[in-house]
Amino acid sequence: MSWNGRMAFHTIRVKLVIGVLILTLPIVGMLIYSNFYAIQVVRTQVADSYNKMMQLYMNQIDNNLDDIDKYMNNVVALNADFATMAQTPLNDRYFTAKILLFNQMSKDIFMYQSLSSLFVYGANQDDFLEVYRGLKSYEEQDSLRSHIRQIAQMSDKMEQYHSFGWEVVRIGETYYLIHVIKFNDLYMASAIDANKLMIPLNLIQFGEQGGALFASESKPITNAELIQHNGIELRNDMEEYYLSGHGNAYLIVGKTSRNGNFSLIAVTPDDKILENLPAIQRIVSLSPFLSLALIPIGLFLLRRTILIPLNRLIAAMKKIREGNMDTRIDDLPAASDFRIVNETFNQMIDQIQKLKIDVYEEQLSKQKEELHRLQLQMNPHFFLNSLTILYNMAKTNKVDLMMEMTMCLIQHFRFIYRSSMTFVLLKDELEHTRNYLRIQELRFPGSLTSDVRVPDFLLDTPVPPLILQTFVENVVKHAVTLDSPVRLVIEIDVKADQSDSSLSISIRDTGKGFPPGILEELNKGNSVSNDKGEHIGIWNIQRRLRLLYGKVATIRFANENPSGAAIDIVLPLQLEGGKGGL
């Protein structure tokens, strides 16, 4: 292949044609397959419906045959008149029993709607007792008698009792289901006209050329014209449906009786089942040619209406991704949909620029509000502790200490209410912390000593308010006891690294330290406050530092050896001008 040929192969037009063919041909194939699959599904569903219907009706027929069989056995086994006829020669007693049995059978035959006739035949006397439902021709009656005589002759040497079961017998032009029971030399038989079993099935719609029938040994015993006229093949195995017939195909569904060698079969024209599918078949057959004819036109329209406007949109989005938020799509002739997309894109970029500013300002405002709320959460807790200290001093009548304590509290709360700012100077935070320590020394005389070490050049460094007092308060709450004195050491210095300098704050005490579970949760940054509010101040500090510094600030908690808690805080080193706000 030449260079020009390779270039032509790699053009968008050629690839688009190939892509359309790759997409179109499988779809056409899927349409054809779907059509055949739909036909098969429809046939299967119809066959399943007829199969259930045939099974239901065949069950009714078999249940009726079972009832007739039970009736006959009851007559043979329990009826005294039948027993008298079987054991008595032709005499008055015999004929009396025959008359009584005739009267009983004449009533009983109407209990079974499908039963056509009942017989009792004495082989030794060649005597018949016959009960018919409706009129029968002499020829038909004589044929039924002849069939029963033949059965009696063939079974002459059989055992005393024998049931022959239901069998299909042709009597003249009519097929019967005949059942014979032998008792000694007396035979009881019942006959059912197969055509009478078809009456309920005539109400079912099988199409103009369809219908239902009974068959035995692959031969129709009712509705034979339907099978012969359409050349339909009947099978002995009726487990699965199948198609048969010359010219027009017919769907064949059947069920075999459990009581005899006959089956109930439904014959439905295939075109009746698929009457809504031929139009779809024609459309599917023409779809490949229509698809190939429309491909060039489709490609031209695709390029004009989609590819060119889409390229403009992609180019603009690439510039936006590179950070050029001033990019806009020019208003050039295009489809109305793309014009809406372009206008929406330009409006969206304008809104994004505005939203970025609004969101940034809103975030700043929310951070300030949350910082103020977190700071105020500490005040009620300390306020209650302070009142408790004053109360205890008042109980012991320590007026001088109460006065000093009151002045310390005044300075303390003056700082609290003044420190609604985001940052305060380190020297003010230290003065507030020393004042707080003095309050605690008055509360626990001889139980708490402290040492604060800070270089003078860091005193004007901005820090978050209450960052020291919170941890000092935690030491007082959990470490200071009357049993042994606790020493608290605060060291603040500059931590220099390769990229920048940070403010390092170290707080150490000689108390019991953090419990293992609390220590783990604190280092994960989780809130560990209980229902008494313990450790809520530490969580507030963690939350405030995340709002102020993000991930730049860190707090680590540890236990000293042999005892005591250690807290290391690292903050970005800020200039004095940063104290005014966030």
Secondary structure, DSSP 8 states (H G I E B T S, - for coil): --HHHHHHHTSHHHHHHHHHHHHHHHHHHHHHHHHHHHHHHHHHHHHHHHHHHHHHHHHHHHHHHHHHHHHHHHHHHH-HHHHHHHH--SSHHHHHHHHHHHHHHHHHGGGSTT--EEEEEETTTTEEEEEESS---HHHHHHHHHHHHHHHHHTTTS-SEEEEEEEEEEETTEEEEEEEEEETTEEEEEEEETTGGGTGGGGS---TT-EEEEEETTEESSSHHHHHHHT----S--SS-EEE-SSS-EEEEEEE-SSSS-EEEEEEEHHHHTTTSHHHHHHHHHHHHHHHHHHHHHHHHHIIIIIHHHHHHHHHHHHHHTT-TT------S--HHHHHHHHHHHHHHHHHHHHHHHHHHHHHHHHHHHHHHHHHTHHHHHHHHHHHHHHHHHHHT-HHHHHHHHHHHHHHHHHHHHTTSS-EEHHHHHHHHHHHHHHHHHHSTTTEEEEEE--GGGTT-EE-TTHHHHHHHHHHHHT--SSS-EEEEEEEEEEE-SS-EEEEEEEEE-S----HHHHHHHHHT-----TT-TTHHHHHHHHHHHHHHTTS-EEEEEE-SSS-EEEEEEEE---GGGGG--
